[in-house]
Amino acid sequence: MSDDSILEGLANLYRTQDLFLRQRYQRSLPFQDSLFDRWERANDLGFGPDTSIYNSAIVFGQVHVGSSTWIGPNTLLDGSGGSLVIGSFCSISSGVHIYTHDTVLWALSGGLCPRKEGSVRIGDRVYIGSQSVIALGTTIGSQCVIAANSFVNSDVPDRSIVGGSPASLIGKVVGDDKSIQLKFISRTNPNH
């Protein structure tokens, strides 16, 4: 079989799968994400029941994920510097990076300083917005919202809404079950 016929076969496979996904789910995915079952991959990684992870997501080291969690495309879950634990019913949006190590001091010292390491723990029912970065050693409580494009480098208490770089408190999660609401801090009245 020639290289051209292999490429043609792969292109036809992608076109067929892409058409199926567009007709059934109104989505068009990159080749690798269109071919592999997200729930099967999560199961193969030992994640909890009903959890899904896109094929384009990168997973290093010790990563543990609870049930019914969605891990979006182009995410990075780094458990190479300690354990990374993500709870149940979480939404890890596209492009989120979660690190348990950094090499900043190693690079700045010309390799004289070791890399820093620290486990990360994320509670249950947490939403992490697209393109956010969670730094090593961070604990995010349960029922938290991390706004898109945030850099989280310190602990986040339960039921908090944080955003920015570095992330700071911008609101609270109030209520329970179907009455749950996001209450943002007023810029003019921080006590509101």
N, CA and C atoms as an extended XYZ file, in Angstrom:
576
Properties=species:S:1:pos:R:3:atomname:S:1:resname:S:1:resid:I:1 pbc="F F F"
N         0.854       -1.174        0.000 N   MET     1
C         0.000        0.000        0.000 CA  MET     1
C         0.901        1.239        0.000 C   MET     1
N         0.627        2.181       -0.880 N   SER     2
C         1.457        3.376       -0.996 CA  SER     2
C         1.061        4.418        0.050 C   SER     2
N         1.985        5.359        0.274 N   ASP     3
C         1.702        6.448        1.212 CA  ASP     3
C         0.490        7.247        0.766 C   ASP     3
N         0.366        7.469       -0.541 N   ASP     4
C        -0.777        8.231       -1.064 CA  ASP     4
C        -2.096        7.528       -0.784 C   ASP     4
N        -2.139        6.208       -0.934 N   SER     5
C        -3.392        5.489       -0.703 CA  SER     5
C        -3.727        5.445        0.792 C   SER     5
N        -2.708        5.393        1.639 N   ILE     6
C        -2.952        5.451        3.085 CA  ILE     6
C        -3.542        6.801        3.459 C   ILE     6
N        -2.941        7.879        2.956 N   LEU     7
C        -3.447        9.219        3.238 CA  LEU     7
C        -4.863        9.404        2.702 C   LEU     7
N        -5.121        8.891        1.506 N   GLU     8
C        -6.458        8.988        0.930 CA  GLU     8
C        -7.467        8.225        1.788 C   GLU     8
N        -7.084        7.034        2.269 N   GLY     9
C        -7.957        6.256        3.143 CA  GLY     9
C        -8.255        6.981        4.452 C   GLY     9
N        -7.233        7.599        5.043 N   LEU    10
C        -7.429        8.356        6.284 CA  LEU    10
C        -8.321        9.573        6.042 C   LEU    10
N        -8.112       10.247        4.922 N   ALA    11
C        -8.941       11.410        4.590 CA  ALA    11
C       -10.398       10.996        4.415 C   ALA    11
N       -10.622        9.874        3.748 N   ASN    12
C       -11.994        9.382        3.575 CA  ASN    12
C       -12.611        8.995        4.910 C   ASN    12
N       -11.835        8.364        5.765 N   LEU    13
C       -12.315        8.008        7.096 CA  LEU    13
C       -12.730        9.253        7.864 C   LEU    13
N       -11.879       10.282        7.813 N   TYR    14
C       -12.216       11.526        8.519 CA  TYR    14
C       -13.476       12.166        7.948 C   TYR    14
N       -13.582       12.232        6.615 N   ARG    15
C       -14.765       12.841        6.003 CA  ARG    15
C       -16.040       12.096        6.425 C   ARG    15
N       -15.983       10.784        6.456 N   THR    16
C       -17.139        9.978        6.859 CA  THR    16
C       -17.504       10.249        8.310 C   THR    16
N       -16.503       10.243        9.177 N   GLN    17
C       -16.744       10.483       10.603 CA  GLN    17
C       -17.215       11.910       10.840 C   GLN    17
N       -16.635       12.868       10.146 N   ASP    18
C       -17.019       14.267       10.296 CA  ASP    18
C       -18.477       14.469        9.875 C   ASP    18
N       -18.882       13.870        8.768 N   LEU    19
C       -20.264       13.972        8.311 CA  LEU    19
C       -21.217       13.383        9.349 C   LEU    19
N       -20.860       12.223        9.894 N   PHE    20
C       -21.677       11.589       10.934 CA  PHE    20
C       -21.831       12.512       12.149 C   PHE    20
N       -20.720       13.073       12.631 N   LEU    21
C       -20.767       13.945       13.814 CA  LEU    21
C       -21.562       15.223       13.543 C   LEU    21
N       -21.419       15.785       12.354 N   ARG    22
C       -22.169       17.001       12.023 CA  ARG    22
C       -23.660       16.715       11.953 C   ARG    22
N       -24.030       15.583       11.345 N   GLN    23
C       -25.448       15.249       11.220 CA  GLN    23
C       -26.063       14.879       12.561 C   GLN    23
N       -25.347       14.129       13.369 N   ARG    24
C       -25.922       13.635       14.625 CA  ARG    24
C       -25.804       14.633       15.781 C   ARG    24
N       -24.648       15.325       15.873 N   TYR    25
C       -24.389       16.186       17.039 CA  TYR    25
C       -24.147       17.653       16.693 C   TYR    25
N       -24.223       18.012       15.422 N   GLN    26
C       -23.951       19.381       14.980 CA  GLN    26
C       -22.568       19.864       15.433 C   GLN    26
N       -21.565       19.006       15.231 N   ARG    27
C       -20.193       19.379       15.571 CA  ARG    27
C       -19.220       18.793       14.566 C   ARG    27
N       -18.132       19.525       14.371 N   SER    28
C       -17.032       19.063       13.535 CA  SER    28
C       -15.776       19.138       14.384 C   SER    28
N       -15.109       18.009       14.545 N   LEU    29
C       -13.956       17.922       15.439 CA  LEU    29
C       -12.683       17.652       14.651 C   LEU    29
N       -11.521       17.965       15.234 N   PRO    30
C       -10.263       17.562       14.613 CA  PRO    30
C       -10.229       16.042       14.459 C   PRO    30
N        -9.417       15.579       13.550 N   PHE    31
C        -9.351       14.164       13.194 CA  PHE    31
C        -9.267       13.260       14.416 C   PHE    31
N        -8.270       13.492       15.280 N   GLN    32
C        -8.081       12.576       16.406 CA  GLN    32
C        -9.258       12.594       17.365 C   GLN    32
N        -9.848       13.768       17.603 N   ASP    33
C       -10.978       13.824       18.526 CA  ASP    33
C       -12.234       13.206       17.933 C   ASP    33
N       -12.318       13.156       16.608 N   SER    34
C       -13.503       12.571       15.969 CA  SER    34
C       -13.469       11.048       15.956 C   SER    34
N       -12.290       10.461       16.090 N   LEU    35
C       -12.155        9.017       15.951 CA  LEU    35
C       -12.299        8.232       17.247 C   LEU    35
N       -11.960        8.835       18.374 N   PHE    36
C       -11.858        8.068       19.618 CA  PHE    36
C       -12.963        8.445       20.596 C   PHE    36
N       -13.500        7.448       21.264 N   ASP    37
C       -14.571        7.630       22.225 CA  ASP    37
C       -14.025        8.254       23.507 C   ASP    37
N       -14.572        9.403       23.898 N   ARG    38
C       -14.090       10.143       25.071 CA  ARG    38
C       -14.321        9.391       26.374 C   ARG    38
N       -15.432        8.681       26.485 N   TRP    39
C       -15.759        7.946       27.704 CA  TRP    39
C       -14.876        6.702       27.831 C   TRP    39
N       -14.592        6.075       26.699 N   GLU    40
C       -13.711        4.909       26.712 CA  GLU    40
C       -12.298        5.312       27.130 C   GLU    40
N       -11.814        6.439       26.627 N   ARG    41
C       -10.480        6.903       27.026 CA  ARG    41
C       -10.434        7.178       28.530 C   ARG    41
N       -11.464        7.853       29.056 N   ALA    42
C       -11.515        8.133       30.492 CA  ALA    42
C       -11.498        6.839       31.290 C   ALA    42
N       -12.254        5.863       30.839 N   ASN    43
C       -12.278        4.561       31.507 CA  ASN    43
C       -10.897        3.911       31.464 C   ASN    43
N       -10.234        3.951       30.297 N   ASP    44
C        -8.893        3.373       30.155 CA  ASP    44
C        -7.888        4.045       31.095 C   ASP    44
N        -8.094        5.338       31.373 N   LEU    45
C        -7.202        6.070       32.277 CA  LEU    45
C        -7.552        5.845       33.754 C   LEU    45
N        -8.616        5.102       34.010 N   GLY    46
C        -9.018        4.818       35.387 CA  GLY    46
C        -9.845        5.919       36.021 C   GLY    46
N       -10.396        6.821       35.208 N   PHE    47
C       -11.230        7.900       35.734 CA  PHE    47
C       -12.601        7.339       36.103 C   PHE    47
N       -13.378        8.115       36.856 N   GLY    48
C       -14.671        7.654       37.350 CA  GLY    48
C       -15.700        7.427       36.258 C   GLY    48
N       -16.801        6.748       36.609 N   PRO    49
C       -17.861        6.463       35.644 CA  PRO    49
C       -18.442        7.747       35.056 C   PRO    49
N       -18.828        7.669       33.798 N   ASP    50
C       -19.469        8.771       33.069 CA  ASP    50
C       -18.577        9.990       32.889 C   ASP    50
N       -17.285        9.848       33.104 N   THR    51
C       -16.333       10.925       32.827 CA  THR    51
C       -15.867       10.787       31.391 C   THR    51
N       -15.632       11.930       30.740 N   SER    52
C       -15.122       11.903       29.370 CA  SER    52
C       -13.917       12.822       29.253 C   SER    52
N       -13.007       12.462       28.342 N   ILE    53
C       -11.807       13.259       28.093 CA  ILE    53
C       -11.481       13.182       26.605 C   ILE    53
N       -11.329       14.324       25.996 N   TYR    54
C       -11.003       14.370       24.568 CA  TYR    54
C        -9.639       13.748       24.311 C   TYR    54
N        -9.479       13.178       23.132 N   ASN    55
C        -8.217       12.565       22.753 CA  ASN    55
C        -7.085       13.591       22.669 C   ASN    55
N        -7.408       14.850       22.374 N   SER    56
C        -6.374       15.890       22.278 CA  SER    56
C        -5.878       16.354       23.643 C   SER    56
N        -6.519       15.919       24.722 N   ALA    57
C        -6.061       16.260       26.076 CA  ALA    57
C        -4.794       15.473       26.396 C   ALA    57
N        -3.861       16.130       27.068 N   ILE    58
C        -2.592       15.508       27.453 CA  ILE    58
C        -2.658       15.172       28.937 C   ILE    58
N        -2.251       13.952       29.285 N   VAL    59
C        -2.284       13.499       30.679 CA  VAL    59
C        -0.909       12.963       31.038 C   VAL    59
N        -0.278       13.534       32.096 N   PHE    60
C         1.019       13.087       32.608 CA  PHE    60
C         0.868       12.644       34.052 C   PHE    60
N         1.593       11.618       34.441 N   GLY    61
C         1.743       11.254       35.852 CA  GLY    61
C         0.482       10.770       36.516 C   GLY    61
N         0.367       11.101       37.812 N   GLN    62
C        -0.716       10.618       38.674 CA  GLN    62
C        -1.922       11.553       38.583 C   GLN    62
N        -2.897       11.173       37.768 N   VAL    63
C        -4.108       11.973       37.618 CA  VAL    63
C        -5.308       11.105       37.983 C   VAL    63
N        -6.110       11.583       38.928 N   HIS    64
C        -7.298       10.869       39.389 CA  HIS    64
C        -8.499       11.784       39.188 C   HIS    64
N        -9.539       11.258       38.538 N   VAL    65
C       -10.727       12.059       38.236 CA  VAL    65
C       -11.958       11.295       38.693 C   VAL    65
N       -12.886       11.996       39.341 N   GLY    66
C       -14.123       11.392       39.819 CA  GLY    66
C       -15.105       11.108       38.692 C   GLY    66
N       -16.361       10.952       39.048 N   SER    67
C       -17.392       10.573       38.081 CA  SER    67
C       -18.037       11.806       37.440 C   SER    67
N       -18.577       11.579       36.249 N   SER    68
C       -19.383       12.574       35.528 CA  SER    68
C       -18.654       13.896       35.320 C   SER    68
N       -17.362       13.834       35.107 N   THR    69
C       -16.563       15.037       34.837 CA  THR    69
C       -16.272       15.111       33.347 C   THR    69
N       -16.329       16.325       32.797 N   TRP    70
C       -16.062       16.567       31.385 CA  TRP    70
C       -14.717       17.276       31.270 C   TRP    70
N       -13.802       16.686       30.483 N   ILE    71
C       -12.486       17.275       30.258 CA  ILE    71
C       -12.393       17.603       28.774 C   ILE    71
N       -12.317       18.885       28.476 N   GLY    72
C       -12.416       19.364       27.110 CA  GLY    72
C       -11.166       19.167       26.267 C   GLY    72
N       -11.262       19.569       25.005 N   PRO    73
C       -10.145       19.412       24.077 CA  PRO    73
C        -8.981       20.331       24.425 C   PRO    73
N        -7.801       19.891       24.059 N   ASN    74
C        -6.573       20.684       24.196 CA  ASN    74
C        -6.268       21.086       25.633 C   ASN    74
N        -6.649       20.255       26.573 N   THR    75
C        -6.319       20.491       27.977 CA  THR    75
C        -5.024       19.765       28.316 C   THR    75
N        -4.401       20.183       29.413 N   LEU    76
C        -3.194       19.520       29.901 CA  LEU    76
C        -3.390       19.226       31.377 C   LEU    76
N        -3.337       17.945       31.734 N   LEU    77
C        -3.455       17.512       33.127 CA  LEU    77
C        -2.113       16.926       33.533 C   LEU    77
N        -1.355       17.688       34.335 N   ASP    78
C         0.005       17.296       34.713 CA  ASP    78
C         0.028       16.792       36.140 C   ASP    78
N         0.162       15.487       36.287 N   GLY    79
C         0.325       14.894       37.609 CA  GLY    79
C         1.736       14.379       37.803 C   GLY    79
N         2.718       14.991       37.111 N   SER    80
C         4.101       14.495       37.161 CA  SER    80
C         4.899       15.012       38.356 C   SER    80
N         4.379       16.039       39.048 N   GLY    81
C         5.106       16.594       40.185 CA  GLY    81
C         4.407       16.343       41.497 C   GLY    81
N         3.440       15.464       41.490 N   GLY    82
C         2.600       15.164       42.639 CA  GLY    82
C         1.259       14.752       42.080 C   GLY    82
N         0.359       14.333       42.941 N   SER    83
C        -0.916       13.872       42.404 CA  SER    83
C        -1.797       15.046       41.994 C   SER    83
N        -2.585       14.814       40.979 N   LEU    84
C        -3.608       15.748       40.538 CA  LEU    84
C        -4.934       15.034       40.731 C   LEU    84
N        -5.777       15.578       41.603 N   VAL    85
C        -7.068       14.973       41.906 CA  VAL    85
C        -8.162       15.952       41.507 C   VAL    85
N        -9.050       15.498       40.634 N   ILE    86
C       -10.187       16.285       40.170 CA  ILE    86
C       -11.442       15.547       40.605 C   ILE    86
N       -12.380       16.249       41.217 N   GLY    87
C       -13.584       15.620       41.757 CA  GLY    87
C       -14.607       15.235       40.710 C   GLY    87
N       -15.822       15.015       41.172 N   SER    88
C       -16.943       14.607       40.328 CA  SER    88
C       -17.760       15.818       39.877 C   SER    88
N       -18.440       15.650       38.742 N   PHE    89
C       -19.295       16.686       38.159 CA  PHE    89
C       -18.545       17.991       37.927 C   PHE    89
N       -17.298       17.882       37.461 N   CYS    90
C       -16.504       19.064       37.124 CA  CYS    90
C       -16.541       19.289       35.613 C   CYS    90
N       -16.297       20.513       35.217 N   SER    91
C       -16.185       20.868       33.809 CA  SER    91
C       -14.848       21.571       33.625 C   SER    91
N       -13.928       20.896       32.941 N   ILE    92
C       -12.593       21.429       32.679 CA  ILE    92
C       -12.606       21.882       31.217 C   ILE    92
N       -12.767       23.168       30.988 N   SER    93
C       -13.009       23.697       29.646 CA  SER    93
C       -11.803       23.585       28.733 C   SER    93
N       -12.053       23.805       27.472 N   SER    94
C       -11.030       23.721       26.433 CA  SER    94
C        -9.819       24.582       26.760 C   SER    94
N        -8.637       24.002       26.592 N   GLY    95
C        -7.397       24.753       26.750 CA  GLY    95
C        -6.925       24.965       28.173 C   GLY    95
N        -7.604       24.400       29.153 N   VAL    96
C        -7.171       24.545       30.556 CA  VAL    96
C        -5.884       23.748       30.767 C   VAL    96
N        -4.952       24.328       31.505 N   HIS    97
C        -3.712       23.644       31.887 CA  HIS    97
C        -3.655       23.581       33.408 C   HIS    97
N        -3.418       22.378       33.933 N   ILE    98
C        -3.294       22.183       35.380 CA  ILE    98
C        -1.936       21.536       35.626 C   ILE    98
N        -1.086       22.213       36.407 N   TYR    99
C         0.293       21.777       36.615 CA  TYR    99
C         0.571       21.393       38.057 C   TYR    99
N         1.374       20.324       38.247 N   THR   100
C         1.866       19.959       39.577 CA  THR   100
C         3.372       20.174       39.677 C   THR   100
N         3.942       20.847       38.707 N   HIS   101
C         5.372       21.188       38.770 CA  HIS   101
C         5.626       22.449       37.951 C   HIS   101
N         6.752       23.103       38.247 N   ASP   102
C         7.249       24.152       37.356 CA  ASP   102
C         8.775       24.141       37.377 C   ASP   102
N         9.354       24.655       36.320 N   THR   103
C        10.816       24.667       36.167 CA  THR   103
C        11.355       26.092       36.084 C   THR   103
N        10.638       27.042       36.658 N   VAL   104
C        11.053       28.445       36.587 CA  VAL   104
C        12.425       28.637       37.234 C   VAL   104
N        12.583       28.235       38.498 N   LEU   105
C        13.866       28.440       39.181 CA  LEU   105
C        14.965       27.580       38.576 C   LEU   105
N        14.620       26.392       38.102 N   TRP   106
C        15.599       25.534       37.422 CA  TRP   106
C        16.154       26.263       36.205 C   TRP   106
N        15.270       26.863       35.391 N   ALA   107
C        15.710       27.571       34.186 CA  ALA   107
C        16.518       28.812       34.544 C   ALA   107
N        16.033       29.606       35.505 N   LEU   108
C        16.711       30.850       35.861 CA  LEU   108
C        18.079       30.609       36.484 C   LEU   108
N        18.248       29.469       37.164 N   SER   109
C        19.519       29.169       37.835 CA  SER   109
C        20.477       28.378       36.953 C   SER   109
N        20.092       28.150       35.705 N   GLY   110
C        20.943       27.337       34.844 CA  GLY   110
C        21.022       25.896       35.301 C   GLY   110
N        19.936       25.403       35.873 N   GLY   111
C        19.870       24.017       36.315 CA  GLY   111
C        20.381       23.774       37.723 C   GLY   111
N        20.786       24.824       38.444 N   LEU   112
C        21.299       24.651       39.805 CA  LEU   112
C        20.183       24.415       40.826 C   LEU   112
N        19.030       25.009       40.588 N   CYS   113
C        17.885       24.797       41.476 CA  CYS   113
C        17.008       23.689       40.902 C   CYS   113
N        16.408       22.895       41.782 N   PRO   114
C        15.522       21.834       41.289 CA  PRO   114
C        14.179       22.411       40.844 C   PRO   114
N        13.425       21.612       40.108 N   ARG   115
C        12.077       22.028       39.755 CA  ARG   115
C        11.211       21.992       41.002 C   ARG   115
N        10.194       22.819       41.043 N   LYS   116
C         9.251       22.827       42.158 CA  LYS   116
C         8.138       21.835       41.865 C   LYS   116
N         7.631       21.196       42.914 N   GLU   117
C         6.564       20.227       42.771 CA  GLU   117
C         5.515       20.452       43.844 C   GLU   117
N         4.268       20.146       43.522 N   GLY   118
C         3.193       20.250       44.498 CA  GLY   118
C         1.893       19.723       43.936 C   GLY   118
N         1.235       18.891       44.694 N   SER   119
C        -0.030       18.290       44.265 CA  SER   119
C        -1.114       19.346       44.109 C   SER   119
N        -2.086       19.036       43.273 N   VAL   120
C        -3.249       19.902       43.048 CA  VAL   120
C        -4.499       19.094       43.343 C   VAL   120
N        -5.426       19.725       44.059 N   ARG   121
C        -6.702       19.068       44.375 CA  ARG   121
C        -7.833       20.015       43.973 C   ARG   121
N        -8.783       19.456       43.223 N   ILE   122
C        -9.964       20.205       42.776 CA  ILE   122
C       -11.183       19.462       43.290 C   ILE   122
N       -12.053       20.161       44.006 N   GLY   123
C       -13.217       19.538       44.627 CA  GLY   123
C       -14.269       19.112       43.621 C   GLY   123
N       -15.446       18.779       44.127 N   ASP   124
C       -16.573       18.375       43.296 CA  ASP   124
C       -17.324       19.601       42.779 C   ASP   124
N       -17.967       19.428       41.629 N   ARG   125
C       -18.847       20.447       41.036 CA  ARG   125
C       -18.120       21.773       40.831 C   ARG   125
N       -16.994       21.693       40.125 N   VAL   126
C       -16.173       22.870       39.842 CA  VAL   126
C       -16.188       23.128       38.340 C   VAL   126
N       -16.323       24.398       37.969 N   TYR   127
C       -16.242       24.819       36.576 CA  TYR   127
C       -14.952       25.611       36.395 C   TYR   127
N       -14.088       25.171       35.472 N   ILE   128
C       -12.857       25.907       35.163 CA  ILE   128
C       -12.962       26.399       33.733 C   ILE   128
N       -12.996       27.719       33.554 N   GLY   129
C       -13.190       28.340       32.247 CA  GLY   129
C       -11.998       28.178       31.319 C   GLY   129
N       -12.279       28.304       30.040 N   SER   130
C       -11.287       28.110       28.979 CA  SER   130
C       -10.017       28.922       29.204 C   SER   130
N        -8.913       28.300       28.836 N   GLN   131
C        -7.587       28.912       28.829 CA  GLN   131
C        -7.065       29.276       30.220 C   GLN   131
N        -7.681       28.757       31.266 N   SER   132
C        -7.184       29.020       32.617 CA  SER   132
C        -5.996       28.118       32.920 C   SER   132
N        -5.139       28.593       33.815 N   VAL   133
C        -3.963       27.842       34.252 CA  VAL   133
C        -4.044       27.703       35.767 C   VAL   133
N        -3.922       26.457       36.236 N   ILE   134
C        -3.922       26.167       37.671 CA  ILE   134
C        -2.498       25.767       38.037 C   ILE   134
N        -1.903       26.499       38.967 N   ALA   135
C        -0.500       26.285       39.337 CA  ALA   135
C        -0.354       25.189       40.387 C   ALA   135
N         0.867       24.668       40.464 N   LEU   136
C         1.193       23.612       41.410 CA  LEU   136
C         0.841       23.995       42.837 C   LEU   136
N         0.498       22.987       43.641 N   GLY   137
C         0.245       23.195       45.066 CA  GLY   137
C        -1.075       23.845       45.390 C   GLY   137
N        -1.960       23.975       44.417 N   THR   138
C        -3.226       24.691       44.602 CA  THR   138
C        -4.348       23.730       44.978 C   THR   138
N        -5.208       24.173       45.878 N   THR   139
C        -6.434       23.448       46.196 CA  THR   139
C        -7.614       24.338       45.839 C   THR   139
N        -8.511       23.793       45.043 N   ILE   140
C        -9.749       24.487       44.685 CA  ILE   140
C       -10.883       23.725       45.354 C   ILE   140
N       -11.663       24.422       46.166 N   GLY   141
C       -12.747       23.774       46.897 CA  GLY   141
C       -13.867       23.319       45.985 C   GLY   141
N       -14.942       22.833       46.578 N   SER   142
C       -16.107       22.364       45.830 CA  SER   142
C       -17.020       23.525       45.460 C   SER   142
N       -17.784       23.331       44.392 N   GLN   143
C       -18.746       24.297       43.874 CA  GLN   143
C       -18.108       25.657       43.613 C   GLN   143
N       -16.982       25.643       42.925 N   CYS   144
C       -16.280       26.876       42.579 CA  CYS   144
C       -16.374       27.138       41.084 C   CYS   144
N       -16.210       28.400       40.727 N   VAL   145
C       -16.121       28.826       39.334 CA  VAL   145
C       -14.796       29.540       39.159 C   VAL   145
N       -14.024       29.086       38.161 N   ILE   146
C       -12.794       29.763       37.783 CA  ILE   146
C       -13.083       30.423       36.432 C   ILE   146
N       -13.049       31.744       36.387 N   ALA   147
C       -13.372       32.461       35.156 CA  ALA   147
C       -12.349       32.150       34.064 C   ALA   147
N       -12.770       32.263       32.828 N   ALA   148
C       -11.892       32.012       31.693 CA  ALA   148
C       -10.650       32.891       31.769 C   ALA   148
N        -9.534       32.376       31.271 N   ASN   149
C        -8.265       33.104       31.189 CA  ASN   149
C        -7.704       33.504       32.547 C   ASN   149
N        -7.970       32.719       33.565 N   SER   150
C        -7.476       33.022       34.905 CA  SER   150
C        -6.198       32.242       35.199 C   SER   150
N        -5.361       32.816       36.069 N   PHE   151
C        -4.176       32.136       36.581 CA  PHE   151
C        -4.385       31.934       38.074 C   PHE   151
N        -4.602       30.688       38.486 N   VAL   152
C        -4.887       30.370       39.878 CA  VAL   152
C        -3.604       29.855       40.518 C   VAL   152
N        -3.038       30.654       41.436 N   ASN   153
C        -1.796       30.271       42.107 CA  ASN   153
C        -1.920       30.275       43.623 C   ASN   153
N        -3.169       30.308       44.116 N   SER   154
C        -3.407       30.185       45.556 CA  SER   154
C        -4.729       29.455       45.752 C   SER   154
N        -4.950       28.952       46.963 N   ASP   155
C        -6.125       28.147       47.247 CA  ASP   155
C        -7.414       28.936       47.057 C   ASP   155
N        -8.461       28.219       46.651 N   VAL   156
C        -9.776       28.808       46.415 CA  VAL   156
C       -10.772       28.104       47.333 C   VAL   156
N       -11.398       28.856       48.262 N   PRO   157
C       -12.356       28.233       49.190 CA  PRO   157
C       -13.623       27.736       48.479 C   PRO   157
N       -14.327       26.799       49.105 N   ASP   158
C       -15.600       26.304       48.581 CA  ASP   158
C       -16.509       27.461       48.182 C   ASP   158
N       -17.280       27.241       47.115 N   ARG   159
C       -18.347       28.144       46.668 CA  ARG   159
C       -17.848       29.535       46.294 C   ARG   159
N       -16.614       29.619       45.820 N   SER   160
C       -16.040       30.896       45.403 CA  SER   160
C       -16.054       31.026       43.890 C   SER   160
N       -16.136       32.262       43.426 N   ILE   161
C       -15.937       32.592       42.017 CA  ILE   161
C       -14.683       33.448       41.972 C   ILE   161
N       -13.674       32.999       41.220 N   VAL   162
C       -12.432       33.758       41.099 CA  VAL   162
C       -12.135       34.011       39.627 C   VAL   162
N       -11.389       35.081       39.385 N   GLY   163
C       -10.996       35.395       38.018 CA  GLY   163
C        -9.819       36.335       38.010 C   GLY   163
N        -9.126       36.376       36.883 N   GLY   164
C        -8.006       37.289       36.696 CA  GLY   164
C        -6.672       36.583       36.760 C   GLY   164
N        -5.631       37.410       36.685 N   SER   165
C        -4.263       36.897       36.675 CA  SER   165
C        -3.391       37.796       37.544 C   SER   165
N        -3.075       37.370       38.764 N   PRO   166
C        -3.514       36.143       39.424 CA  PRO   166
C        -4.989       36.245       39.814 C   PRO   166
N        -5.625       35.102       39.942 N   ALA   167
C        -7.055       35.052       40.247 CA  ALA   167
C        -7.334       35.609       41.636 C   ALA   167
N        -8.423       36.348       41.726 N   SER   168
C        -8.881       36.868       43.021 CA  SER   168
C       -10.392       36.676       43.096 C   SER   168
N       -10.926       36.801       44.292 N   LEU   169
C       -12.349       36.590       44.525 CA  LEU   169
C       -13.167       37.647       43.790 C   LEU   169
N       -14.136       37.192       42.976 N   ILE   170
C       -15.037       38.119       42.276 CA  ILE   170
C       -16.500       37.810       42.565 C   ILE   170
N       -16.752       36.762       43.355 N   GLY   171
C       -18.132       36.427       43.683 CA  GLY   171
C       -18.230       35.158       44.502 C   GLY   171
N       -19.468       34.771       44.754 N   LYS   172
C       -19.773       33.578       45.551 CA  LYS   172
C       -20.868       32.774       44.857 C   LYS   172
N       -20.854       31.477       45.109 N   VAL   173
C       -21.912       30.583       44.658 CA  VAL   173
C       -22.879       30.447       45.828 C   VAL   173
N       -24.162       30.749       45.603 N   VAL   174
C       -25.158       30.692       46.670 CA  VAL   174
C       -26.299       29.767       46.264 C   VAL   174
N       -27.049       29.291       47.240 N   GLY   175
C       -28.180       28.414       46.989 CA  GLY   175
C       -27.731       26.977       46.780 C   GLY   175
N       -28.711       26.124       46.570 N   ASP   176
C       -28.436       24.704       46.374 CA  ASP   176
C       -29.305       24.151       45.263 C   ASP   176
N       -28.877       23.014       44.746 N   ASP   177
C       -29.603       22.261       43.736 CA  ASP   177
C       -30.052       23.179       42.588 C   ASP   177
N       -31.333       23.158       42.252 N   LYS   178
C       -31.808       23.948       41.106 CA  LYS   178
C       -31.875       25.445       41.396 C   LYS   178
N       -31.751       25.857       42.652 N   SER   179
C       -31.805       27.285       42.993 CA  SER   179
C       -30.407       27.903       43.084 C   SER   179
N       -29.393       27.177       42.648 N   ILE   180
C       -28.013       27.673       42.744 CA  ILE   180
C       -27.831       28.908       41.853 C   ILE   180
N       -27.089       29.901       42.358 N   GLN   181
C       -26.883       31.160       41.633 CA  GLN   181
C       -25.451       31.644       41.812 C   GLN   181
N       -25.035       32.476       40.871 N   LEU   182
C       -23.741       33.150       40.951 CA  LEU   182
C       -23.988       34.583       41.392 C   LEU   182
N       -23.365       34.971       42.488 N   LYS   183
C       -23.489       36.340       43.005 CA  LYS   183
C       -22.125       37.004       42.889 C   LYS   183
N       -22.025       37.999       42.009 N   PHE   184
C       -20.761       38.675       41.780 CA  PHE   184
C       -20.628       39.873       42.695 C   PHE   184
N       -19.394       40.148       43.095 N   ILE   185
C       -19.093       41.285       43.951 CA  ILE   185
C       -19.228       42.545       43.115 C   ILE   185
N       -19.973       43.514       43.637 N   SER   186
C       -20.146       44.793       42.961 CA  SER   186
C       -18.849       45.591       43.047 C   SER   186
N       -18.418       46.150       41.935 N   ARG   187
C       -17.196       46.966       41.937 CA  ARG   187
C       -17.379       48.247       42.734 C   ARG   187
N       -18.594       48.779       42.781 N   THR   188
C       -18.834       50.014       43.517 CA  THR   188
C       -19.105       49.766       44.989 C   THR   188
N       -19.616       48.561       45.321 N   ASN   189
C       -19.893       48.220       46.716 CA  ASN   189
C       -19.386       46.807       46.970 C   ASN   189
N       -18.083       46.658       47.379 N   PRO   190
C       -17.512       45.335       47.565 CA  PRO   190
C       -18.226       44.462       48.598 C   PRO   190
N       -19.039       45.068       49.490 N   ASN   191
C       -19.753       44.292       50.493 CA  ASN   191
C       -21.049       43.722       49.963 C   ASN   191
N       -21.428       44.061       48.745 N   HIS   192
C       -22.685       43.592       48.133 CA  HIS   192
C       -22.587       42.169       47.667 C   HIS   192
